[in-house]
Amino acid sequence: MALKPLFDRVVVKQIEAEEKTKSGIILSSSAQEKPQVYEVVEVGPGGKVDGEEIEIVIKKGDKVITGNYSGTEVKVDGVELKIVRQSDILAVVE
């Protein structure tokens, strides 16, 4: 099954946490810090939202940072995804 977001929505997938520290220590899964960086999986077409024309500036494949409590978490084919509004994206990671 595939998700096609509507209007200014963006589907993102959390990037996996590092398993090693910079010094080479291997971390257990409970000690790994969840990264706040997501990869954009799918992007909506934009259009009028609340009477305002919204242009989509995020592209599929971008790495982004979103607010901690923004969006809706969903599970599709065993993969955890999050659907957020473009305005909930705080930054693009380059």
C-alpha positions as CSV (number, residue, x, y, z in Angstrom):
1,M,0.0,0.0,0.0
2,A,1.2,3.5,-0.8
3,L,0.3,6.8,0.9
4,K,-0.4,9.9,-1.3
5,P,-0.6,12.9,1.0
6,L,-3.2,15.7,0.3
7,F,-2.7,19.4,0.1
8,D,0.3,20.6,2.1
9,R,1.0,17.3,3.9
10,V,4.3,15.5,3.8
11,V,5.0,11.8,4.6
12,V,8.3,11.3,6.5
13,K,10.3,8.3,7.8
14,Q,12.6,8.5,10.8
15,I,16.2,7.9,10.0
16,E,17.7,5.0,12.0
17,A,19.7,5.9,15.2
18,E,23.5,5.4,15.2
19,E,24.5,2.1,16.7
20,K,28.0,3.3,17.6
21,T,29.4,6.4,19.3
22,K,32.1,8.4,17.6
23,S,34.7,6.7,19.8
24,G,33.5,3.2,18.6
25,I,31.4,2.1,21.6
26,I,28.4,0.0,20.5
27,L,25.1,1.1,22.0
28,S,22.2,-1.1,23.0
29,S,18.9,-0.2,21.4
30,S,17.6,1.2,24.7
31,A,20.6,3.5,25.0
32,Q,20.3,4.8,21.4
33,E,19.0,8.4,21.2
34,K,16.2,8.7,18.7
35,P,17.2,11.1,16.0
36,Q,14.9,14.0,15.1
37,V,15.9,13.8,11.4
38,Y,13.4,12.4,9.0
39,E,13.6,11.5,5.3
40,V,10.8,12.8,3.1
41,V,9.0,9.8,1.5
42,E,6.1,11.5,-0.3
43,V,4.9,15.1,-0.8
44,G,1.4,16.4,-1.4
45,P,0.6,18.6,-4.4
46,G,0.0,21.9,-2.4
47,G,-2.9,24.1,-3.4
48,K,-5.4,26.1,-1.3
49,V,-5.3,25.5,2.4
50,D,-7.5,27.6,4.6
51,G,-8.0,30.1,1.7
52,E,-4.3,30.5,1.2
53,E,-2.3,29.2,-1.8
54,I,0.5,26.9,-0.5
55,E,3.6,26.2,-2.6
56,I,5.4,23.0,-1.7
57,V,9.2,23.6,-1.3
58,I,10.1,20.2,0.2
59,K,11.1,17.5,-2.2
60,K,11.0,13.7,-1.9
61,G,14.4,12.5,-0.5
62,D,15.1,15.6,1.5
63,K,16.2,15.2,5.1
64,V,14.2,17.4,7.5
65,I,13.7,18.2,11.1
66,T,10.1,18.4,12.4
67,G,8.6,19.4,15.7
68,N,8.6,16.6,18.4
69,Y,4.9,16.5,18.8
70,S,3.7,17.4,15.3
71,G,2.0,15.2,12.8
72,T,0.3,11.8,12.9
73,E,2.1,8.6,13.2
74,V,1.0,5.7,11.0
75,K,2.3,2.2,10.2
76,V,2.1,1.1,6.6
77,D,3.3,-2.4,5.6
78,G,5.3,-2.6,8.9
79,V,7.1,0.7,8.3
80,E,6.5,3.5,10.8
81,L,5.8,6.8,9.1
82,K,4.7,10.3,10.2
83,I,2.4,12.6,8.3
84,V,3.1,16.3,8.9
85,R,2.1,19.6,7.4
86,Q,4.8,21.4,5.5
87,S,4.6,24.2,8.0
88,D,5.5,21.7,10.8
89,I,8.9,21.1,9.2
90,L,11.5,23.3,11.0
91,A,14.5,22.8,8.8
92,V,16.1,21.0,5.8
93,V,19.3,19.2,6.7
94,E,22.0,19.6,4.0
